[in-house]
Amino acid sequence: MEIEKKYLIHKLPENLETYPRKKIQQAYLCTNPVVRIRKQDEEYILTYKGKGLMVREEYNLPLNRDAYEHLLQKADGIVLTKTRYLLPLPQGLTIELDVFDAPYENLRLAEVEFSSEEEANAFVPPEWFGEDVTFSSKYHNSVLSLPERA
């Protein structure tokens, strides 16, 4: 089960380059239900996500490079690329700050994952976070991958 909140970011925090980061490429084999493939640095993952906004089922399976590249040829829509920065928060939480490449080079989204709905609902975001878009499917990566969105 994935429990996360998502925020638009209008101004990046200072010293962003000092935080750990991962280069991500991801594509969608299906958007309803969501079936995604992802290359994260040199790790390859197949993900299934159920319906929902803040809370939804999520299953990850490892892939090898050959399987990823084979499936990538079958993907629909836009292959998304982004840099994900990992910024620590108190209570062991982490901000996953995604800075997208073209065609969404002006889009920045921050996600924070929680262990319970209560923890998510009690979360007070840092001052530099923008609007809470958790309950807007418009900002799901699967929706961003649709060609008509770009």
DAZI-V510053 format. One record per helix or strand of 2 or more residues. SS is the DSSP state (helix for helix, strand for strand). FROM is the first residue (numbers start at 1). TO is the last residue. Records with the same first field share a line. If there is no record, write none. Layout:
# DAZI-V510053
SS=FROM-TO  FROM-TO
This chain:
# DAZI-V510053
strand=2-8  20-31  34-40  43-49  55-56  58-63  76-88  94-100  108-113
helix=16-18  65-72  90-92  117-122  137-139  141-144  147-149
